[in-house]
Amino acid sequence: MRLKPMLGRLTVWLRRKGWIRQRGDRYDSFAVLESEQPNGAFSIEATDRGSPITIMAIHGGKIEPGTSSLAKRIAGDTFNYYSFSGHKMRHNWDLHITSTAFDEPVALALASRSAVVVTLHGCMGRGAIAYTGGDNVELQQQLEAELNRAGVKSRPHPVFHGRGGHNICNRGQQGGLQLELTPRLRLCPFTWRKRRVLIDRVRKVLVDGDNLDG
């Protein structure tokens, strides 16, 4: 099997680029991050379409690569979209603020106007897996069933459960959904069909979800 060596090399490359690390976050608030980082280190993109659903990549750009583009494609022209993206040449992980401490004002305001917030994150792991979490358990279970039927492995994340009101994904009125996506699902060129399935199934569950009040 050549997959294991490939994942190992990918991890080494991501760490060398400063896109992942094992240490804790450098910042525990957006205000401190903004005061210390140079101009151009990050950008914020937000589109409020008046939808009750918001799709977010709070670790977008080079922080957790692949999450911004997937979030934007899921949002499409239907849902609200938000991305906090890192653009540094190296050490973009310095811009990572964990979900329970992420307090960027535009994101908080958009989340507060939403019924449901869906956040996309990058996680490590083997295979092309979409791990789930968040306080909206019904939505979580619906999406897992849809993805597994369509050939994309999905199950609750064993560590990053995304529960609790402090998590940005749960700042909407009806609890939220947190997706942790492995590198192979986010970045591998050979899994583009699985990414398309992920996008289509997330959109389907959100559009069809009768647990969402307009």
Secondary structure, 3 states (H helix, E strand, C coil): CCHHHHHHHHHHHHHHCCCCCCCCCCCCCHHHHHHHCCCCCEEEEEECCCCCEEEEEEEEECCCCCHHHHHHHHHCCCCEEEEEEECCCCCHHHHCCCCCCCCCHHHHHHHHCCCEEEEEEECCCCCCEEEEECCCHHHHHHHHHHHHHCCCEEEECCCCCCCCCCCHHHCCCCCCEEEEECHHHHHCHHHHHHHHHHHHHHHHHHHHCCCCCC
